[in-house]
Amino acid sequence: MLIMENTALAPFTTFGIGGPARWFVEAASEDDIAEAAGWAREHGVELFVLGGGSNLLISDAGFDGLVLRVGLRGIETASAAEETGQTIYHAAAGEDWDGFVERVVQGGCAGIECLAGIPGTVGGTPVQNVGAYGQEIASVIESVRAFDVEQHAFQEFTAAECGFAYRRSRFNSSDHGRYIVTCVNYRLTPGGPPTLRYADLQKAFANREAAEGTPTLAEVAAAVRRIRQTKGMLLVEGDPDCRSAGSFFKNPVVAEVELKRIAACGDKDPPRFPAGPGPENAGRVKVPAAWLIEQAGFAKGYTLGAAAVSTRHTLALINRGGASAQEILALAGQISAAVENRFGIQLEMEPVMVGF
Ligand SMILES: Cc1cc2nc3c(=O)[nH]c(=O)nc-3n(C[C@H](O)[C@H](O)[C@H](O)COP(=O)(O)OP(=O)(O)OC[C@H]3O[C@@H](n4cnc5c(N)ncnc54)[C@H](O)[C@@H]3O)c2cc1C
């Protein structure tokens, strides 16, 4: 295992921002992970786990510790219990997420077709319970295998033990920094129908002739990627609108009774959508952060130095070229303050802050 010094981190992130890692290592196996974690402990340095770098803002000073990049590869399938007829896919944490979705869709299994086009690795998906276009990873995770840096041992978690909620799991909340995910097991449905819950997606197939039948999983995944591209939410070489970390703010979840107050602040009824399943979401709705930001006076394309609001999606902050982390945070600060002034709502940042 080769531990390198002063390695530039910006090229490992979709923002293209951030200073160097004091130490940096690529882990290709579970043994490498255990060894690297042991090295960090022996040397008393902080450990940061890097996947595809698509949900991060790294500070301009970089990270004064060991960055462990997860490079474990391999995908295997195994049939699940006969009574469910579902298939379990075992995917190593360093696999490219969109490549995995493509493989599952080509294999005729339903469950993650709407999550096509999300950048990053398999190992990143349970961390913030990724979701898009009507699907969330929590609903298809069977179990997660991870290395516990405190106990120096591997452990397996069932989906229920992962503590999933909107953009949340035990891995980014109560146990933040404790576990390194090495493998995720997904329970998918052979021959299942695609999920067509999301309005944009339904619109994409609105003119389909009855004779053409239900869209296939591959058609739905392709439509999701197309929609994502129109919003700058697909990584496309040379597209400045995708030099981002995706959505920079989470959609606030508010009590339904709050909607009247929000409408009065904005002179308009706010759009809303279900907060999600679970008793904790009863009587609550999600209000799109993009709408709040627009109503607070920020249009697509608004710029502050080399940082900007994407020209195609108000929720994504982008690096126009040479932006510093400080510039991104200054823009984020302006936006949050304006939303709070107008609506009394504190926006929460979605990307993970590293080295601040
Ligand atoms: C253009 C664009 C569009 C996006 N669209 C969406 C979207 O639609 N929905 C959505 O939910 N997200 C979206 N994202 C955010 C991001 O792609 C996801 O959160 C993704 O799952 C992050 O995975 P990653 O491997 O890049 O993680 P990284 O960004 O490398 O890391 C993010 C966090 O996860 C931790 N982590 C990563 N891998 C592991 C591991 N193996 N073990 C333990 N911890 C780990 C890191 O330590 C860090 O805390 C988008 C991002 C971009 C740039």
The ligand as a Tripos MOL2 file, in Angstrom:
@<TRIPOS>MOLECULE
LIG
   53    58     1     0     0
SMALL
NO_CHARGES

@<TRIPOS>ATOM
      1 C1        -24.0940   16.7350  -11.1100 C.3       1 LIG1
      2 C2        -24.4760   16.0740   -9.7990 C.ar      1 LIG1
      3 C3        -25.7560   15.5690   -9.6370 C.ar      1 LIG1
      4 C4        -26.1260   14.9350   -8.4230 C.ar      1 LIG1
      5 N1        -27.4020   14.4460   -8.2980 N.ar      1 LIG1
      6 C5        -27.7730   13.8210   -7.1400 C.ar      1 LIG1
      7 C6        -29.1090   13.3140   -6.9910 C.ar      1 LIG1
      8 O1        -29.9250   13.3840   -7.8950 O.2       1 LIG1
      9 N2        -29.4330   12.7280   -5.8070 N.ar      1 LIG1
     10 C7        -28.5360   12.6020   -4.7900 C.ar      1 LIG1
     11 O2        -28.9160   12.0500   -3.7430 O.2       1 LIG1
     12 N3        -27.2740   13.0720   -4.9070 N.ar      1 LIG1
     13 C8        -26.8740   13.6840   -6.0480 C.ar      1 LIG1
     14 N4        -25.5970   14.1880   -6.1760 N.ar      1 LIG1
     15 C9        -24.6610   14.0710   -5.0480 C.3       1 LIG1
     16 C10       -23.7270   12.8540   -5.1350 C.3       1 LIG1
     17 O3        -23.5660   12.4340   -6.4530 O.3       1 LIG1
     18 C11       -24.1970   11.6730   -4.2870 C.3       1 LIG1
     19 O4        -24.3610   12.0640   -2.9510 O.3       1 LIG1
     20 C12       -23.2060   10.5080   -4.3550 C.3       1 LIG1
     21 O5        -23.8020    9.3540   -3.8040 O.3       1 LIG1
     22 C13       -21.9050   10.7770   -3.6060 C.3       1 LIG1
     23 O6        -21.0470    9.6550   -3.7860 O.3       1 LIG1
     24 P1        -19.4810    9.8200   -3.9070 P.3       1 LIG1
     25 O7        -18.9200    8.4680   -4.0900 O.co2     1 LIG1
     26 O8        -19.1250   10.8250   -4.9380 O.co2     1 LIG1
     27 O9        -19.1300   10.3620   -2.4480 O.3       1 LIG1
     28 P2        -18.0890   11.5230   -2.0620 P.3       1 LIG1
     29 O10       -18.5540   12.8210   -2.6080 O.co2     1 LIG1
     30 O11       -16.7060   11.1000   -2.3540 O.co2     1 LIG1
     31 O12       -18.2950   11.5400   -0.4640 O.3       1 LIG1
     32 C14       -19.4920   12.0320    0.1070 C.3       1 LIG1
     33 C15       -19.5650   11.5680    1.5720 C.3       1 LIG1
     34 O13       -19.6910   10.1430    1.5900 O.3       1 LIG1
     35 C16       -18.5990    9.5580    2.2950 C.3       1 LIG1
     36 N5        -18.2400    8.3320    1.5940 N.ar      1 LIG1
     37 C17       -18.0490    8.1220    0.2610 C.ar      1 LIG1
     38 N6        -17.7470    6.8430    0.0160 N.ar      1 LIG1
     39 C18       -17.7450    6.2260    1.2170 C.ar      1 LIG1
     40 C19       -17.4830    4.8860    1.6430 C.ar      1 LIG1
     41 N7        -17.1800    3.9260    0.7970 N.pl3     1 LIG1
     42 N8        -17.5770    4.6270    2.9830 N.ar      1 LIG1
     43 C20       -17.8890    5.5730    3.8850 C.ar      1 LIG1
     44 N9        -18.1240    6.8450    3.5420 N.ar      1 LIG1
     45 C21       -18.0520    7.1590    2.2250 C.ar      1 LIG1
     46 C22       -17.4840   10.5950    2.2650 C.3       1 LIG1
     47 O14       -16.6090   10.4290    3.3640 O.3       1 LIG1
     48 C23       -18.2970   11.8720    2.3680 C.3       1 LIG1
     49 O15       -18.6290   12.1130    3.7050 O.3       1 LIG1
     50 C24       -25.1910   14.8190   -7.3690 C.ar      1 LIG1
     51 C25       -23.8920   15.3320   -7.5550 C.ar      1 LIG1
     52 C26       -23.5410   15.9570   -8.7490 C.ar      1 LIG1
     53 C27       -22.1510   16.4880   -8.9230 C.3       1 LIG1
@<TRIPOS>BOND
     1     1     2 1
     2     2     3 ar
     3     2    52 ar
     4     3     4 ar
     5     4     5 ar
     6     4    50 ar
     7     5     6 ar
     8     6     7 ar
     9     6    13 1
    10     7     8 2
    11     7     9 ar
    12     9    10 ar
    13    10    11 2
    14    10    12 ar
    15    12    13 ar
    16    13    14 ar
    17    14    15 1
    18    14    50 ar
    19    15    16 1
    20    16    17 1
    21    16    18 1
    22    18    19 1
    23    18    20 1
    24    20    21 1
    25    20    22 1
    26    22    23 1
    27    23    24 1
    28    24    25 2
    29    24    26 1
    30    24    27 1
    31    27    28 1
    32    28    29 2
    33    28    30 1
    34    28    31 1
    35    31    32 1
    36    32    33 1
    37    33    34 1
    38    33    48 1
    39    34    35 1
    40    35    36 1
    41    35    46 1
    42    36    37 ar
    43    36    45 ar
    44    37    38 ar
    45    38    39 ar
    46    39    40 ar
    47    39    45 ar
    48    40    41 1
    49    40    42 ar
    50    42    43 ar
    51    43    44 ar
    52    44    45 ar
    53    46    47 1
    54    46    48 1
    55    48    49 1
    56    50    51 ar
    57    51    52 ar
    58    52    53 1
@<TRIPOS>SUBSTRUCTURE
     1 LIG1         1 GROUP 0 **** ****
